[in-house]
């Protein structure tokens, strides 16, 4: 997994997670790993602190209370999902307990090599990569088990989030075409809901969670929003891709117009809420979200092709 910019405090109720604390937790609970080097990994992720442990492992610790359920979810389900998937996922190796003043459970997992799509080298054939990601999404949908947890909010209905999303869009007046964004969101809410049984989704399939090696898909990380739900949310990546790759992604996914509309709506929702909340703490991520939003509300053929704006994120 790639290394990039520093990560400041982002939440008012955030728990500080420094190297000394992580060393103390490892020494107390996994002393056989206490001799290994520990390196903080800056990240545009918002919920967890990440450390590299030795050359082959990572440590993932929630920074905020709402991230705590992610630990048991990944501990329980990734080992069951991994054999059914065509790329690597970070199946946890060990689960730590609260200690040394730190209040939450935490995970040790294998370090997956690769650069995330948002920060890594330019990929020569994004259409080929988009088709590979679509193959992963389809495999995930078809895995079962059908007793999994509910996905995060983007695995559900859009309508319950309509008011807060409309307010977030309107607050961006002067920065985006508000009327166009509201129209895209309204069309998404009005689209036919998913009519099939809930399927497994990743729930946060954006560029920062997709690993690439030598131009090829190599892994998918951050399964905190995964679970059973509407597959529309896993099409959100489309509006991070240039038009040709977006078209290849949609074709390989095989989604209908209603699912595509809901996916586009979730793209608008994610960006509209992300931009103001992280404006001062993750300016790089905000800039990417702004470009993604511009594509999603573009004046193209209804697929959000816009004016050709391209971004990965």
C-alpha positions in Angstrom: 0.0 0.0 0.0 1.3 3.4 -1.0 2.6 6.1 1.4 1.5 9.6 1.0 0.8 12.9 2.8 0.6 13.4 6.5 -2.7 13.0 8.3 -3.8 15.7 10.8 -6.5 15.5 13.4 -9.8 15.5 11.6 -12.5 14.9 14.2 -13.3 16.8 17.4 -13.7 13.5 19.4 -10.7 11.8 17.8 -8.4 9.6 20.0 -4.7 10.4 19.5 -2.8 7.4 18.2 1.0 7.9 18.3 3.9 5.5 17.7 4.7 5.2 21.4 1.1 4.0 22.1 1.2 1.5 19.2 4.5 0.1 20.4 3.1 -0.3 23.9 0.0 -2.1 22.6 2.2 -4.5 20.5 4.6 -5.1 23.3 1.9 -6.0 25.8 -0.3 -8.1 23.5 1.9 -9.4 20.7 5.4 -9.4 22.2 6.7 -11.7 19.5 6.3 -8.8 17.1 7.7 -6.1 19.4 11.2 -6.2 17.8 9.9 -5.2 14.4 10.2 -1.7 13.0 7.1 0.5 13.3 6.4 3.2 10.7 3.5 5.6 10.6 1.8 5.6 7.2 0.2 8.9 6.3 -3.2 8.4 4.6 -6.2 10.2 3.2 -8.3 7.8 5.1 -10.4 9.5 7.8 -11.3 6.9 10.4 -8.1 4.9 11.3 -4.5 5.4 12.0 -2.2 3.1 10.0 1.2 1.8 10.9 3.5 -0.5 9.0 4.9 -3.3 11.2 8.1 -4.8 9.9 8.0 -5.4 6.1 5.0 -7.7 5.9 2.3 -6.4 8.3 0.3 -3.3 9.1 -1.6 -2.1 12.2 -5.0 -0.4 11.8 -6.4 1.5 14.8 -9.7 3.4 14.9 -9.2 7.1 15.6 -12.9 7.8 16.2 -15.7 5.9 18.0 -17.8 5.3 14.8 -15.0 3.3 13.3 -14.9 0.7 16.1 -17.5 -1.6 14.5 -15.3 -1.9 11.5 -12.8 -4.0 13.5 -15.1 -6.9 14.2 -16.6 -6.7 10.7 -13.2 -7.2 9.0 -12.1 -9.7 11.6 -15.2 -11.8 11.1 -15.8 -11.6 7.3 -12.7 -11.0 5.3 -11.4 -14.5 5.9 -14.8 -15.8 4.5 -14.8 -13.5 1.5 -11.2 -13.8 0.5 -11.3 -17.3 -1.2 -14.1 -16.1 -3.5 -12.3 -13.0 -4.8 -9.9 -12.5 -7.7 -7.6 -10.1 -5.9 -5.9 -9.9 -2.5 -7.7 -8.5 0.5 -6.2 -7.8 4.0 -7.4 -10.7 6.0 -6.6 -9.9 9.6 -3.8 -11.8 11.3 -4.6 -10.7 14.9 -7.1 -8.6 16.8 -5.8 -6.4 19.7 -7.7 -5.3 22.7 -8.0 -1.9 24.4 -5.0 -1.1 26.5 -2.3 1.5 27.5 -5.0 4.1 27.6 -6.3 3.3 24.2 -10.1 2.5 24.3 -10.7 0.5 21.1 -10.0 -2.9 19.6 -7.5 -2.9 16.7 -6.1 -5.1 13.9 -2.9 -6.5 12.6 -3.1 -7.5 9.0 -0.8 -8.5 6.1 0.7 -5.6 4.2 -0.5 -5.7 0.6 2.0 -4.5 -1.9 0.9 -1.9 -4.5 0.1 1.7 -5.0 -3.4 3.0 -4.4 -5.1 4.2 -7.6 -5.5 7.7 -6.3 -1.8 8.3 -5.6 0.1 5.7 -7.6 1.8 6.0 -11.1 -0.3 6.7 -14.1 -2.0 3.6 -15.4 -1.4 3.1 -19.1 -4.7 1.3 -19.8 -7.4 2.6 -17.5 -10.1 0.8 -19.5 -8.5 -2.6 -18.9 -8.1 -1.7 -15.2 -11.7 -0.6 -15.0 -12.8 -4.0 -16.4 -10.7 -5.8 -13.9 -12.3 -3.8 -11.0 -15.7 -4.6 -12.5 -14.8 -8.3 -12.4 -13.9 -8.0 -8.8 -17.2 -6.3 -8.0 -19.2 -9.0 -9.8 -17.3 -11.7 -8.0 -18.0 -10.0 -4.6 -21.7 -9.7 -5.5 -21.8 -13.5 -6.2 -19.9 -14.7 -3.2 -22.4 -15.1 -0.5 -22.5 -15.8 2.4 -26.0 -14.6 2.7 -25.8 -14.2 6.5 -23.5 -11.2 6.3 -24.0 -7.8 8.0 -25.8 -4.9 6.4 -23.6 -2.7 4.3 -22.9 0.9 5.3 -25.4 3.6 4.5 -24.6 3.7 0.8 -25.7 0.1 0.6 -29.3 1.3 1.4 -31.8 3.7 0.1 -31.0 7.2 -0.9 -34.3 8.8 0.2 -33.5 8.9 3.9 -30.4 11.0 3.1 -32.2 13.4 0.8 -32.6 16.4 3.1 -29.1 16.5 4.4 -27.6 15.9 0.9 -29.7 18.8 -0.6 -28.5 21.1 2.2 -24.9 20.1 1.6 -25.3 20.7 -2.1 -26.9 24.1 -1.5 -24.0 25.1 0.8 -21.6 24.7 -2.1 -23.3 27.5 -4.0 -20.7 29.5 -5.8 -18.4 26.5 -6.1 -20.6 24.1 -8.1 -23.6 24.2 -10.4 -26.2 23.8 -7.6 -29.2 23.4 -9.8 -27.4 20.7 -11.8 -26.3 18.9 -8.7 -29.8 19.0 -7.2 -31.2 17.6 -10.4 -28.8 14.7 -10.5 -29.5 13.9 -6.8 -33.3 14.2 -7.4 -33.1 11.8 -10.3 -31.1 9.3 -8.2 -33.7 9.4 -5.3 -36.5 9.0 -7.9 -34.8 6.0 -9.6 -36.3 2.6 -9.1 -34.8 0.9 -6.0 -32.8 -2.3 -6.2 -35.3 -5.0 -6.8 -33.2 -8.1 -6.1 -31.9 -9.6 -2.8 -29.2 -7.7 -1.0 -25.7 -8.6 -2.4 -22.2 -8.2 -1.0 -20.7 -4.7 -1.7 -17.5 -3.1 -0.7 -19.3 0.2 0.0 -16.3 2.6 -0.4 -14.8 1.6 -3.7 -12.9 4.8 -4.6 -9.4 5.2 -5.8 -7.7 5.3 -2.4 -8.9 1.8 -1.6 -7.8 0.1 -4.9 -4.3 -1.2 -5.1 -2.4 -1.4 -8.4 0.9 -3.1 -9.3 2.5 -2.7 -12.7 -0.8 -1.3 -14.1 -2.9 -4.2 -12.9 -5.4 -4.6 -10.1 -3.7 -6.2 -7.1 -5.8 -5.7 -4.1 -8.7 -3.9 -2.4 -8.5 -2.5 1.1 -10.7 -0.7 3.7 -13.7 -3.0 4.1 -15.3 -0.9 6.8 -18.5 -0.2 4.8 -18.8 -3.7 3.4 -21.9 -5.9 3.8 -25.1 -6.8 2.1 -27.0 -4.1 0.2 -27.7 -2.4 -3.1 -24.9 -2.9 -5.6 -25.2 0.7 -6.9 -22.7 2.0 -4.4 -19.9 -0.1 -5.9 -20.4 1.7 -9.2 -19.4 5.1 -7.7 -15.8 4.6 -9.0 -17.2 5.4 -12.5 -17.1 9.1 -12.0 -13.4 8.9 -10.9 -12.6 7.5 -14.4 -12.2 9.2 -17.8 -15.0 8.7 -20.2 -13.7 5.7 -22.1 -12.8 3.8 -18.9 -16.1 4.8 -17.4 -17.9 3.3 -20.3 -15.8 0.1 -20.0 -16.5 -0.1 -16.3 -20.3 0.2 -16.8 -20.3 -2.3 -19.6 -18.4 -4.9 -17.6 -20.6 -4.3 -14.5 -23.7 -4.8 -16.6 -25.8 -2.4 -14.5 -29.2 -1.0 -15.6 -30.1 2.7 -15.9 -31.7 2.9 -12.4 -28.7 1.4 -10.7 -26.4 3.7 -12.6 -28.5 6.7 -11.6 -28.4 5.6 -7.9 -24.6 5.2 -8.1 -24.3 8.7 -9.6 -26.4 10.0 -6.8 -24.2 8.4 -4.1 -21.2 10.0 -5.9 -22.8 13.4 -5.4 -23.8 12.7 -1.8 -20.2 11.5 -0.9 -18.5 14.5 -2.4 -21.0 17.1 -1.2 -20.6 16.0 2.4 -16.9 15.4 2.2 -15.9 18.7 0.8 -16.9 21.0 3.7 -16.1 18.6 6.5 -12.5 18.0 5.4 -11.8 21.4 3.7 -9.1 22.3 6.3 -7.7 18.9 7.0 -7.5 17.0 3.7 -7.2 19.6 1.0 -5.8 17.1 -1.5 -8.8 14.8 -0.9 -11.2 17.7 -1.2 -9.7 18.8 -4.5 -10.2 15.2 -5.8 -13.8 15.2 -4.5 -14.5 18.5 -6.2 -13.3 17.1 -9.6 -15.3 13.9 -9.1 -18.4 16.0 -8.3 -17.9 18.1 -11.4 -17.8 15.0 -13.5 -20.9 13.5 -11.8 -23.0 16.6 -12.4 -21.7 17.3 -15.9 -23.9 18.3 -18.8 -23.2 15.2 -20.8 -25.5 12.4 -22.0 -26.9 11.6 -18.6 -23.9 9.5 -17.6 -22.2 12.5 -16.0 -19.6 12.8 -18.8 -19.4 16.5 -18.3 -16.8 18.5 -20.1 -14.2 15.7 -20.2 -12.9 16.4 -16.7 -10.9 13.4 -15.5 -9.8 12.4 -12.1 -8.8 9.3 -10.1 -9.9 9.3 -6.5 
